[in-house]
Structure formats: structure tokens, C-alpha cells
């Protein structure tokens, strides 16, 4: 009995051993060859900027094996073989650099890619579920805002914080750059700093040296932000170097330590004019005086902000200047006052209407209107605000060279006049064209509304005498909507139909060719000394030449011609008023101007 039992037990042991062998072999064949796949980063941008230009890809082997390692496209096609039938160690990490190229050396298109390991001797193929994204498209990034838009970092106690926000990929430390745009150089970086998330904070400082900063000087500042997406693509918004064409309104900052803004309409004597002083909140001193007269008509001290100044009821018609001071800060503003006649004699005499070019003052005023970081002025800007301080707190462009000399001359010579601005004329406020024997445009009236130009032309046809003491005047149009100037346009001819062209030369006088008005009578043939002229290239249809002077008889600069029942006079140079200064050496220009005033005062209606 014992022998059969032994045989049975032995047989069972053999069967168990064989079964265990097969189980072991089966388990061994099912243990994963690749423990895991790796791709860092999961997104990259092979664009040559040396930032995430490649990805580290690979796998971990559980045992030694001869394998191939491939990159597949989204359709499962092999596009790059990084390892070709190579023996690799087991229980080890194997990493390779993929630069986004295919087996032919070309860059693969943007898209999603996978990894594959092949073990040829066992015919095993292992595909990754992990994805790799190749992305070379720059992310959309938009600067949204910079608030506040106006800061005063140079004032004592001021510690501005400008919060800048952008829309786009959130970065742990986006780079912001601040560009100064309003000095003589092209936009240049004055400050760099890092933000967090989609925001950054500028404290109103600029670089003043190595590792040194100081308060930003008064001026205009544009801002850019540098942002990368997850693949490493870089976008600098709005551009690496900002431009007015690309900058968005509300994304720039103006540093203004002191500003003054008032009305550009004519102010009646006895009324109150309102000015705004900013951005400080301390007391300021103010003085109102007539141009050329140091004696003030009003002065006092007020808290900055809304500044109300009453114009005395006995104020004489003329151009006045408001001067405001706070410590070392200074600002000025011109005020046109329609008041009493300059003298008893003036009250009894016809008074030409002097028109100040207030619209052109704002058209040429280089102040950031929409806070995009760039100064706005015509003709590049398509819209400007009328309620803007003049740049630097000073007087408007052309005021000292073209307007002030004429007004001071009229006062010095006691020549009577009424006063308004082209803005008031356009709005139908103050003295009107129809009540004046003649009109004199002081300075260069570059932009005027079309209805006002039409009215001027009609008034001349009806007998008005018009004189312009600037250049390139009355040949551009602009629309006025509320307190904004819109849509500046240039015309081929001026308001009366005359074609003119500018000319710059070495210093030269006006040579008198014709004098039907008698304004050059008894004077030298040569008048003044100028370098800038506006030549007449074609008179209006139906014009009757009365007087001419210039360098070329066929293209005179100074012209006077009859049109309908009235007369049109152009001085032919923007430098005419400059030779009315007491310091000027010219005798002829003041004499001619007085005679022209008589022509305007006499009128023809």
C-alpha cells in the first residue's frame, strides 16, 4: 500500500512544480515593461527664442530591454524616432530631448503628440496616454487699464500707486515696462518691474541710475506688459515699443505736478469764470491781469480744485492772463474778456472784431487727451477735448509769437477793437460777425467748423472786411460736439476759395507790387524781414486784386482782394505780429498794421 501512495504524492509534486513554473512565467510576461512615461513641460514652443524651445520626454523601464522610442502625431503616425532598437538598462529612467522636429529635420505643425515604446524581440508596443502639445502661437494679450490716469509723484507727500491690469494668460511675474513718450527722443524705457497674476503696480518712479529710482518727471508715459503662455510663447502688449496707433485709451499715465484749465469762450465783464487747479489740494495764490499790464484786476488765495474768479464789471475789453502759484509750481491761462471799450474815444469809433484762435490752441496742444500714454494733437488725433490744460502749464502754441504781439500793439497804439474767440463765434456767443465792420484773425486760425467758414464767406460777400495775421488759416475744418473737437479735415482752398502754399527762405522782406488800399504809401518798397511766407497760388473766382507784396509778383504773399462787397486781406506770413513788438527794428510793419486797422474799421456796410 505504501508504494502507490508515494507514487501519487510524487506525481502531485511534479504537477504543482510545473504549474508554478508556468504561473511564474505568465506573471513575469504581464509585468509592465514601461512603468511610466514623462514629458516636461507638457507644452512647448520650438520657435527659437530659447525659452521652452524643447521638451524632455522619456520613460522608466522595469527591466533591461532593447527598445525603440517614437513620437506620434494625433493620428498615430510616427513623426520622430528618438531611440532606434537600443539596449537600455532596467529599473532606470531614460530621458531624451525633443526639439519639435520630425525625422527629416523639419518642425512639426502645432498640435497634440504622444509617445510610444516598442520592444521588437517580444513584439510589444506600449503607447502613452500622456499628451505633449506643440504650440507656437503667441497668446492674445490686451492691456486693459492703468488707474489712476494722472499722478503727481514729484509733489511732497505724494506716493502714487498705479494699478495696471491686462487680459491674457496669468503669469506668476509678468514684466511691465514704462516708456517716456513726450520728450525729444523716441519712446524709451524708464522703469521695469514685475507684477503678479494679471496685475502690476507702478509707484510713479523712474530709473535715475544703477539700482536707483526717483519720482517720475512731469510727462506722458505708455506701458507695456510681457506675458508668456504655458508653452512659453511671448507676447508684448501692445507692442515691444508702444506707438499711438496701438496704444489703447486708459492704459497710459500722465504725470502732472500742477495744471490749470479754464474756458476758451469769451467772458463778459461782471461775470464769473471758473477754472480748475490740480492735482493738488492745497491753497494757491492767483492773479488776473491784462496782457502787458502788471497791475492786477483780481488777486487772492483759494483752495485748489474749482477756482471761481469774478471779472469786475468795469473791466475793459482785452486779453487777460490768469497766473496761479503754489510754492514753486506755476501755471497760466488766457482769458478773453468782452467788456467796456478801451477808452471813451474808442466807444465812439467803429471797432473791428479780433478773433482769438482758441480752437487751434487746443488743436495744437500736446496733452494726452485719452490717457493712452501719448500726447494728442491735430492732425494725428481724430478727437480732442476742449477742457484740457495747456502743456506744461504754459500759454498755448503761437500765443507769444503771433497773438500777444498784435494785442499788445493794439493796446499800445490805442486802436479800438472788440474781442471774441473762434469757439464763441462757432457757438453763437459773444460779439458777432454781423455787428462788426471788419474782423481780424489774430494768429493762425487753422481749424474752424464748416458752418463758421461759410458764415464768414457770406459776411464778406455782404461787405465785411476780413484780415488774417497768421498763416495757413481758414482752410481746415473741424466739428464741435459738446466739449470735443472731432474729425479734423484739410481743404484744398481756404474759406474764400484761394489756393496758398508755404515757403521758407533766408531772411527777406516783402516787396510791394500793388497798393490799391494806400497802406504802403510813403514807405520803403521793402517791408519787414521774414523767413516764412504763405504764397498765393490762385485767387478765388471773381476776386479783384487790390494790393500785393512778396518775393514773386506772380505768387505774392501779402494780398488784399475784393470779393463780393467785402475785402479779404492776408498778411502772408505768421511772423507779421512778431515785428509789432517794441523791441523789433521794423518801422514799416507797425505803420502798415495801423493803416490796415483803419481799413477794417471803415468797413463797407
Protein Blocks (a to p, Z undefined) as FASTA:
>chain_A
ZZmmmmmmmmmmmmmmmmmmmmmmmmmmmpcfblbdcdddfbdcdehnopakbccddddd
fbdcddddddddfkopafbdfbghiacdehiacddddehiafkopacdedddddddddfk
nopacddfbdcdddfbdcddddfbdcdfbdcfkbghiacddddddeddddfbdcdddddf
kbmbdcddfbdcddehjbccdehiacfbehiacdddedddddddddddfkopacddfbfb
dcfklpcghiaccddfbdcdddfbdcdehiacdddddfbfbdcddddddehiabdfbdcd
ddehjddddddfkbccddddddddehjbccddddddddddfbfklmmpccdddddffklm
mmmmccdfkonopacddfkbmbdcfbbcdehhiacehklmmmmmmmmmmmmnopacdddd
fklmmnopajdfklpfbdcdehjdfbccfklmmmmmmmmmnopacddfbehihiaccdde
hjacehiaddfbdfkopacddddddddddddfbdckopmgoiafbgcjdfbdcddfbdce
hiacfbdcdjblklcfbdcddehjbccddehiaklmmmmpfkbmbfklmmmmmmmmmmmm
nopZZ
